[in-house]
Amino acid sequence: MSSLKEAEERRGIFRRMATIDLRSAWREGPKLSFTLDRIQNITGWDRLFVFKRLDRISMIESGTQEAAPAGNPIPVTELYLMENTLACLKTVLAITRSEVASIRHLETPTMDMAMLRHHRGLRELYIYTGLAIGFKHLVGCPMERFHADNVALDGEFLGALESWKASLHELWLENEKPFGPDQLPDLPALTKLKIPTYPETLAAWKVWRAAHPAVKIEFQGPPQSSSKQPFASIAEIHRDSAVMKVSKGKKVAYEVWGDFTGKSPLPGNNHDLRDWLEKQAESSRKKIKCFSEADELGISAAKPEDIKWCVDALLDGKAGPDAKPAPKGKKKP
């Protein structure tokens, strides 16, 4: 009798593995869906190009060190992507075209919808991240259901909403900042709306509900940030880099993410820049945390001025005039 693991793998379900090569993972006929659950390094992405279409791809807490291969994106009915590394998220979105996508991404404070720019057939999108941005890339999609736990009600997002008005019938927003009905465009196809209840906007929404009896509106308490559900906002733009304020319950940190290779006069990739910056910060007594992937460098600190110091150091190729080495013979704080 085959083991449960073998039975799952025959069904395209792979769990808790250090690495997997998709080119050799399928032992039997082609699968129309597969699940990768806590796989540290996924390789062989070009294996997916043998499929004309897939029903579902589920990926949970997985990563990859392999760039997305060139090829026409594979049509997928549904994507379920929960807390994968940024590199893994970018790769799977680059090689697919989905109709329904559920994405939870907390590794970086924002998720840019540019990663979904060629998913032109999106009908349903559920985004769980600190702040969803870049909605100009989703203008014109045939969106029917949209759920996001934090978006900026800026021109890009409102323009996307306006472009969805003929098809959008379910909208769920959990924004950390209050907003009233006058801030949204007219959505004539809407049948269900779920929004947070803030005291300063509740009365206006009740008036709106009375004027739109065909829309089922659900009020929920104001969302609370936590380690599992952070909120992010742009604190300021410093030298073309967005300094993000990230709230996780009562804890607040400031972060910046981006590809600094090519922008910095220093040689090397983002991993090299991370190593260099960590040494400069240590000698200058800056308390920071750095993260890097092939095309992203992330920096986190308790103070926004420390983030700006890091950006200046990277863009100038030096630690700045205030950089001083730690005194010898004394412990670093």
Disulfide bonds with the S-S distance in Angstrom:
none
